[in-house]
Amino acid sequence: MPIQILALRNKNNPIEPNTMTRQSQQAASAEVLPSMGNLGRMGNAEEQLAWQDRAWTMLEPFVTNGGFLRNRLANTWLGSQGWRVQMVPHYKLTGSTAGWLESLLPGLRRAGHRFLLGTVVEEGLARHSAVWKLPIDADSIGRFFEAHYAVFHMVFPADLSFAVHANDGDYAIVAGPEPLVRSLLAPVDIGAAATARVVEDIEEEHGPGCMDGILEHYAPFMLD
């Protein structure tokens, strides 16, 4: 499934999204490439920009070992919210592991969530992207993560009470109050041993030590 990007451009003078001002955004039309089936979006273009700006309040920039500018959940946000985090393999969020996504749904419903928001979180051309309204079902959530595996992306509820921040296809960070995070994941997917399995798989592809910076960043908040 292709990546879903909402590019905002001025009707009369197209500009790259990352160079646009808020004034030009307000006058912009939404060009959507192509639709994610029957999944809706969180309002009009301006409303989606506002929701995406809220998502970015949880993030901070960092430079990867390869010199690329990326983002991660900010330690200041995690600390101020009292959140804990758990690293999980990205592929499980796409629904490729039978029953794994379905096991998250009861915890989300018990927490009172009727839908989640999903969006790309990338600088540059994808900075202004669609914000999708995802029903609490495995098909919708899995389709979102599958469609966006090649970019950084995240899912969060409207009240910002937790988040799933996903690297481009390698891993995702499930973050929120500890009881909620534990309610979403199976015991086998929680703790240092679970994190080590994720890191081992990534290092097989990208090389030893590639995750050291990420592990150091999230260490104060990792679940045991």
C-alpha positions as CSV (number, residue, x, y, z in Angstrom):
1,M,0.0,0.0,0.0
2,P,1.5,3.4,-0.9
3,I,2.4,6.0,1.6
4,Q,-0.5,8.5,2.2
5,I,0.6,12.1,2.1
6,L,-1.5,15.2,2.4
7,A,0.4,17.9,0.6
8,L,-0.9,21.4,1.2
9,R,-0.3,23.9,-1.6
10,N,-1.5,27.4,-2.4
11,K,-4.0,27.3,-5.2
12,N,-2.5,30.1,-7.2
13,N,1.2,29.7,-6.3
14,P,2.2,26.1,-5.4
15,I,4.9,26.0,-2.8
16,E,6.6,23.1,-1.1
17,P,4.8,22.3,2.1
18,N,7.8,22.7,4.4
19,T,8.3,26.3,3.2
20,M,4.7,27.4,3.7
21,T,3.6,29.9,6.3
22,R,0.5,29.5,8.5
23,Q,-1.2,32.3,6.4
24,S,-0.6,30.4,3.2
25,Q,-1.8,27.1,4.8
26,Q,-5.1,28.8,5.7
27,A,-5.7,29.6,2.0
28,A,-4.5,26.3,0.8
29,S,-6.3,23.4,-0.8
30,A,-5.7,19.8,0.2
31,E,-4.2,17.5,-2.4
32,V,-4.5,13.9,-1.2
33,L,-2.4,11.2,-2.7
34,P,-4.2,8.5,-3.0
35,S,-6.9,7.6,-0.4
36,M,-6.6,4.9,2.3
37,G,-9.9,3.3,1.3
38,N,-12.8,4.2,3.5
39,L,-10.7,5.7,6.4
40,G,-11.6,9.2,7.1
41,R,-9.5,12.2,8.1
42,M,-9.6,14.5,11.1
43,G,-11.4,17.4,9.6
44,N,-10.4,19.8,6.8
45,A,-6.8,20.6,5.8
46,E,-6.4,23.3,8.5
47,E,-7.8,21.1,11.2
48,Q,-5.5,18.3,10.2
49,L,-2.5,20.7,10.4
50,A,-3.6,21.7,13.9
51,W,-3.8,18.0,15.0
52,Q,-0.4,17.3,13.5
53,D,1.1,20.3,15.3
54,R,-0.2,18.8,18.6
55,A,1.5,15.5,17.7
56,W,4.8,17.3,17.3
57,T,4.6,18.7,20.8
58,M,5.4,15.2,22.0
59,L,8.6,14.9,19.8
60,E,12.1,16.2,19.7
61,P,14.6,16.2,16.8
62,F,17.8,14.1,16.8
63,V,20.5,13.2,14.3
64,T,21.1,9.5,13.5
65,N,24.4,7.8,13.2
66,G,24.1,8.3,9.5
67,G,23.7,12.0,9.8
68,F,20.0,12.1,9.1
69,L,17.6,14.5,11.0
70,R,14.9,12.4,12.5
71,N,12.6,12.6,15.6
72,R,11.7,10.7,18.7
73,L,9.5,11.0,21.7
74,A,11.0,13.8,23.8
75,N,12.3,12.9,27.2
76,T,10.9,16.2,28.6
77,W,7.4,15.1,27.4
78,L,7.8,11.5,28.7
79,G,9.0,12.8,32.1
80,S,6.3,15.5,32.5
81,Q,3.6,13.0,31.7
82,G,5.0,10.2,33.9
83,W,5.1,7.9,30.9
84,R,6.9,4.6,30.4
85,V,7.9,3.1,27.1
86,Q,8.3,-0.3,25.4
87,M,10.0,-1.0,22.1
88,V,8.1,-3.4,19.8
89,P,8.8,-4.7,16.2
90,H,7.2,-2.5,13.6
91,Y,6.0,-5.4,11.5
92,K,3.7,-6.6,14.3
93,L,1.8,-3.3,14.1
94,T,0.9,-4.0,10.5
95,G,-1.1,-7.0,11.4
96,S,1.3,-9.5,9.9
97,T,1.4,-11.5,13.2
98,A,-1.9,-13.2,13.7
99,G,-3.8,-12.0,16.7
100,W,-1.1,-9.5,17.9
101,L,-3.0,-6.3,17.0
102,E,-6.3,-7.8,18.2
103,S,-4.7,-8.1,21.7
104,L,-4.3,-4.4,21.9
105,L,-7.9,-3.5,21.2
106,P,-9.5,-4.4,24.6
107,G,-7.0,-2.2,26.5
108,L,-7.8,0.7,24.1
109,R,-11.5,0.3,24.6
110,R,-11.2,0.0,28.4
111,A,-9.3,3.3,28.3
112,G,-12.4,4.8,26.6
113,H,-10.9,5.4,23.2
114,R,-13.3,5.2,20.3
115,F,-10.7,6.1,17.6
116,L,-7.1,7.0,17.2
117,L,-5.3,9.6,15.1
118,G,-2.5,8.6,12.7
119,T,0.0,10.8,10.8
120,V,3.4,11.0,9.3
121,V,6.0,12.9,11.5
122,E,8.8,13.9,9.1
123,E,10.5,17.1,8.3
124,G,10.7,18.4,4.7
125,L,8.0,17.6,2.1
126,A,6.0,15.3,4.5
127,R,5.9,17.9,7.3
128,H,2.3,18.7,6.5
129,S,0.6,15.4,6.1
130,A,-2.8,13.8,6.5
131,V,-4.1,13.0,9.9
132,W,-6.2,9.9,9.6
133,K,-9.1,8.9,12.0
134,L,-8.6,5.3,12.8
135,P,-11.4,3.2,14.2
136,I,-10.4,0.8,17.1
137,D,-10.1,-2.3,14.9
138,A,-7.1,-4.3,13.8
139,D,-7.7,-3.8,10.1
140,S,-7.7,0.0,10.2
141,I,-4.7,0.3,12.6
142,G,-2.8,-2.3,10.7
143,R,-3.4,-0.6,7.3
144,F,-2.1,2.7,8.7
145,F,1.2,1.2,9.9
146,E,1.6,-0.9,6.8
147,A,1.0,2.1,4.5
148,H,3.5,4.3,6.3
149,Y,6.3,1.8,7.1
150,A,8.9,3.8,5.0
151,V,8.6,7.0,7.0
152,F,8.4,8.1,10.6
153,H,4.8,8.0,11.8
154,M,2.7,7.9,14.9
155,V,-0.7,7.0,16.4
156,F,-2.2,8.8,19.3
157,P,-5.6,9.6,20.8
158,A,-7.1,13.1,20.7
159,D,-6.3,13.6,24.4
160,L,-2.6,12.8,23.9
161,S,-2.8,10.3,26.7
162,F,-0.5,7.8,25.0
163,A,1.4,7.4,21.7
164,V,2.9,4.8,19.4
165,H,5.9,6.4,17.6
166,A,7.2,4.3,14.7
167,N,10.6,4.3,13.0
168,D,10.6,3.7,9.3
169,G,9.8,0.0,9.4
170,D,12.2,-1.2,12.1
171,Y,10.6,-0.6,15.5
172,A,8.0,1.4,17.3
173,I,7.8,2.9,20.8
174,V,4.6,2.3,22.7
175,A,4.5,5.0,25.3
176,G,2.0,6.1,28.0
177,P,1.1,5.5,31.7
178,E,2.6,2.2,32.8
179,P,-0.8,0.5,33.5
180,L,-2.0,1.4,30.0
181,V,1.2,0.2,28.2
182,R,1.0,-3.1,30.2
183,S,-2.6,-3.5,29.3
184,L,-1.9,-3.2,25.6
185,L,1.0,-5.6,25.3
186,A,1.4,-9.3,26.2
187,P,3.9,-10.0,29.0
188,V,6.3,-11.6,26.5
189,D,6.5,-8.3,24.6
190,I,7.4,-6.3,27.8
191,G,10.7,-5.8,29.5
192,A,14.4,-5.8,28.8
193,A,14.4,-9.3,27.1
194,A,11.7,-8.2,24.7
195,T,13.6,-5.0,23.8
196,A,16.8,-7.0,23.3
197,R,15.0,-9.2,20.8
198,V,13.9,-6.2,18.8
199,V,17.4,-4.7,18.9
200,E,19.0,-7.9,17.8
201,D,16.8,-8.1,14.7
202,I,17.6,-4.5,13.8
203,E,21.3,-4.9,14.3
204,E,21.3,-7.9,12.0
205,E,20.1,-5.6,9.2
206,H,21.8,-2.3,10.1
207,G,24.9,-3.3,12.0
208,P,26.0,-3.6,15.7
209,G,25.6,-0.5,17.8
210,C,23.1,1.2,15.4
211,M,20.5,1.3,18.2
212,D,22.8,2.5,21.0
213,G,21.7,6.1,20.9
214,I,18.0,5.3,20.9
215,L,18.4,2.9,23.8
216,E,20.3,5.5,25.8
217,H,17.6,8.1,25.1
218,Y,14.7,5.9,26.2
219,A,16.5,4.1,29.0
220,P,15.1,6.2,31.9
221,F,11.6,5.2,30.8
222,M,11.9,1.6,29.6
223,L,9.7,-1.0,31.3
224,D,11.6,-3.7,33.2
